[in-house]
């Protein structure tokens, strides 16, 4: 049976940074919210529901896969990027497209500056020789 490679857009429990089964740490990593805030919200949800949420927590802890080691070496910038992808993939793709268009425009400006008959640039090059 072939296994799928780990994906950055999937929920994984994070046992390395977790306290109980790593579910809250996984939720915090997935959403980008601070793990302390997630733990407080989970405690409040368990307490306010009369412990009815607790079985769902343990079921999620048993069903969810552990975070693969390949994904634990991400830089903070990479983590932030993938959290944005999970929240809004369309907006992230649009932002990437806009950044690439801006780079393309700047490259076109440099290209036109270098390739046009630019007398001052030609004079500077001649002075360097």
Rosetta blueprint (number, residue, H / E / L):
1 X L
2 X L
3 X L
4 X L
5 X L
6 X L
7 X L
8 X L
9 X L
10 X L
11 X L
12 X L
13 X E
14 X L
15 X L
16 X L
17 X L
18 X L
19 X L
20 X L
21 X L
22 X L
23 X H
24 X H
25 X H
26 X H
27 X H
28 X H
29 X H
30 X H
31 X H
32 X L
33 X L
34 X L
35 X H
36 X H
37 X H
38 X H
39 X H
40 X H
41 X H
42 X H
43 X H
44 X H
45 X H
46 X H
47 X H
48 X H
49 X L
50 X L
51 X L
52 X L
53 X L
54 X H
55 X H
56 X H
57 X H
58 X H
59 X H
60 X H
61 X H
62 X H
63 X H
64 X L
65 X L
66 X E
67 X L
68 X L
69 X H
70 X H
71 X H
72 X L
73 X L
74 X L
75 X L
76 X H
77 X H
78 X H
79 X H
80 X H
81 X H
82 X H
83 X H
84 X H
85 X H
86 X H
87 X H
88 X L
89 X H
90 X H
91 X H
92 X H
93 X H
94 X H
95 X H
96 X H
97 X H
98 X H
99 X H
100 X H
101 X H
102 X H
103 X H
104 X H
105 X H
106 X H
107 X H
108 X H
109 X H
110 X H
111 X H
112 X H
113 X H
114 X H
115 X H
116 X L
117 X L
118 X L
119 X H
120 X H
121 X H
122 X H
123 X H
124 X H
125 X H
126 X H
127 X H
128 X H
129 X L
